[in-house]
């Protein structure tokens, strides 16, 4: 019954549901030959209703998170899992977001069902930079680059200063910021500390992995080389 357990763990149904799928001939090989629950076959050779089986455990997805959705499994509004196939909620191990983006922030969001990889990415020891593009309510004053890079900026209600961050000025009201921490609403609070307000915020990169041309609200799995890019050292944005 190895195949029944495998397919059930990928969220296609409980074991009883999957057993019925075998009986109905819905599970086949690439040539359309019906498979049986006790067959020994490679993951890549399994089809359900003619479609390839979802990736096995160790899955990493990249999504271009749109505005207005929450990085949560349960919320009164839309959540990021609504943008994935329904069965992805039922995978075991569970598919989780790697960190979070708030409802009003768009851009690169990672998911994985590999707990060790998730903790490796979010660990402060990993020193993985995140790059954000911010649109501001008021013109930059010109002091932000030095302040953010100083390692002395203290956010309201906190007792530990922020690690140095690098800022690239794109226009009078647009900036690209690279941070290596993930404190609550950090980018917004950094600009608030300068008397400004972030009107729009978009994450474009995590480590050496860039979002690229992925359309808002869409997602795709990452291959091994792309996962490795997350851990590649990246140069700070130009100041």
C-alpha positions in Angstrom: 0.0 0.0 0.0 3.0 2.3 -0.4 1.5 4.1 -3.3 -1.8 4.7 -1.4 0.1 6.4 1.5 2.3 8.4 -0.9 -0.7 9.8 -2.8 -2.7 10.4 0.3 0.1 12.4 1.9 0.2 14.6 -1.2 -3.3 15.7 -0.4 -5.3 13.9 -3.1 -7.6 12.4 -0.4 -7.5 10.1 2.6 -6.3 6.5 2.1 -9.8 5.3 1.5 -10.3 7.9 -1.2 -7.0 7.0 -2.9 -7.8 3.3 -2.7 -11.0 4.0 -4.7 -9.0 6.0 -7.2 -6.9 2.8 -7.9 -10.1 0.7 -8.2 -11.5 3.2 -10.7 -8.4 3.0 -12.9 -7.6 6.7 -12.4 -4.0 6.2 -11.5 -1.8 5.2 -14.4 1.7 5.3 -15.8 2.6 7.8 -18.5 1.4 5.4 -21.2 -2.0 5.1 -19.7 -1.5 1.7 -18.2 -3.5 1.3 -15.0 -1.4 1.0 -11.8 -2.2 -1.0 -8.7 -1.7 -0.1 -5.1 1.1 -2.7 -4.6 3.0 -1.7 -7.8 6.6 -0.5 -7.4 6.9 2.6 -9.6 8.9 5.8 -9.5 7.2 9.0 -8.4 7.7 10.6 -11.8 6.0 7.7 -13.6 2.6 8.2 -11.8 -0.3 10.0 -13.3 -3.7 10.8 -11.8 -6.4 11.4 -14.4 -3.6 11.8 -16.9 -1.8 14.5 -14.9 1.7 14.1 -13.3 1.7 13.6 -9.6 2.5 16.6 -7.5 6.1 16.9 -6.3 7.2 14.8 -3.4 8.1 16.0 0.1 10.9 18.6 -0.1 8.7 20.8 -2.3 9.6 24.5 -2.4 7.3 27.0 -4.1 7.8 30.6 -5.0 4.8 32.9 -5.2 4.3 36.5 -6.3 2.0 37.3 -3.4 -0.6 39.9 -4.5 -2.0 42.6 -2.2 -5.0 41.9 -0.1 -4.2 38.2 0.9 -2.9 37.1 4.3 -0.1 34.6 5.0 -2.3 32.5 7.2 -4.2 29.2 7.0 -7.3 30.8 8.5 -8.5 34.3 8.1 -11.8 36.2 7.5 -10.5 37.3 4.1 -8.4 35.6 1.4 -5.3 33.7 2.4 -2.3 32.7 0.3 -3.4 29.1 0.3 -6.5 30.0 -1.7 -4.1 30.7 -4.6 -2.8 27.1 -4.6 -4.6 23.9 -5.5 -6.9 22.8 -2.7 -5.0 19.6 -2.1 -1.9 21.5 -1.2 -3.6 22.4 2.2 -3.9 18.6 2.9 -0.3 17.6 2.2 1.6 15.8 5.0 4.1 17.1 6.0 2.2 20.5 5.8 3.1 23.1 3.3 4.0 26.3 5.2 5.1 29.8 4.3 8.7 30.7 4.9 8.2 33.8 7.0 5.4 36.1 6.2 4.4 39.2 4.2 1.6 41.3 5.6 -1.7 41.8 3.7 -0.5 45.1 2.2 2.9 43.9 1.0 3.3 42.1 -2.3 6.1 40.1 -3.8 8.3 37.0 -3.3 6.9 34.5 -0.8 8.3 31.0 -0.3 6.5 27.9 0.8 8.0 24.5 1.8 7.0 21.3 3.5 10.7 20.7 4.5 10.8 21.9 8.1 14.6 21.8 8.3 14.9 23.9 5.2 12.3 26.4 6.5 14.2 26.9 9.7 17.5 27.2 7.9 16.2 30.0 5.7 14.6 32.0 8.6 17.4 31.5 11.1 19.2 34.8 11.9 22.5 32.8 11.5 21.8 32.4 7.8 22.1 36.2 7.3 19.9 36.0 4.2 19.1 39.4 2.8 15.6 40.4 1.7 15.2 43.2 -0.9 12.1 45.4 -0.8 11.0 48.3 -3.1 9.2 51.0 -1.2 7.0 53.8 -2.4 6.8 56.6 0.1 4.3 59.3 1.0 6.9 62.0 1.2 10.2 62.8 -0.4 13.3 61.2 1.1 15.2 63.6 3.3 18.7 62.3 2.3 19.6 61.1 5.8 18.1 57.6 5.5 21.0 55.8 3.9 23.4 56.7 6.7 20.8 56.0 9.4 19.8 52.6 8.1 23.5 51.6 7.6 24.6 52.7 11.0 23.3 49.8 13.0 22.0 52.2 15.7 18.4 52.7 14.6 16.1 51.7 17.4 12.5 51.0 16.5 9.7 52.1 18.8 8.9 49.7 21.7 12.2 47.8 21.1 15.4 47.6 23.1 17.8 46.3 20.5 18.9 48.4 17.5 18.5 47.1 14.0 21.3 45.5 12.1 22.8 47.6 9.4 20.7 47.8 6.2 21.5 49.3 2.8 19.3 51.7 0.9 19.3 52.6 -2.8 17.5 55.7 -3.7 15.4 55.2 -6.9 13.6 58.5 -7.0 12.5 61.2 -4.5 9.8 58.9 -3.2 11.0 55.4 -4.1 13.8 53.4 -2.6 15.2 49.8 -2.6 16.1 48.5 0.8 18.0 45.3 1.8 17.6 44.0 5.3 18.8 40.8 6.9 16.3 40.7 9.8 12.6 40.0 9.8 11.1 42.1 12.6 7.4 42.9 12.7 6.6 45.3 9.9 10.3 46.2 9.9 10.5 48.2 6.6 7.4 50.2 7.4 8.6 51.0 10.9 12.1 52.0 9.6 10.7 54.6 7.4 8.2 55.7 10.1 11.2 56.3 12.3 12.4 58.9 9.8 9.0 60.6 9.7 7.9 59.1 6.5 5.1 56.6 5.5 5.3 53.6 3.2 2.4 53.7 0.7 3.4 50.5 -1.2 5.8 47.7 -0.5 7.0 44.9 -2.7 9.6 42.2 -2.0 11.7 41.4 -5.0 14.4 39.0 -3.7 15.3 36.6 -0.9 19.0 35.9 -0.8 20.2 35.4 -4.4 16.8 34.3 -5.6 14.9 37.0 -7.5 11.2 37.1 -8.2 11.7 37.9 -11.8 8.7 38.1 -14.2 6.3 35.8 -12.2 2.9 37.4 -12.5 1.0 38.6 -9.3 -1.0 35.8 -7.8 0.9 33.0 -9.6 3.4 30.5 -8.3 5.8 27.8 -9.4 8.0 25.1 -7.9 11.7 25.7 -7.5 14.4 23.3 -8.7 17.5 22.5 -6.7 19.6 25.2 -8.3 17.1 27.9 -7.5 16.8 26.7 -3.9 20.6 27.0 -3.6 20.3 30.6 -4.8 18.5 31.5 -1.6 21.7 30.9 0.3 24.0 32.6 -2.1 25.6 35.7 -0.7 24.3 38.9 -2.2 25.8 42.3 -2.5 24.0 45.0 -0.6 21.9 47.3 -2.8 23.9 50.3 -4.1 24.0 53.3 -1.9 
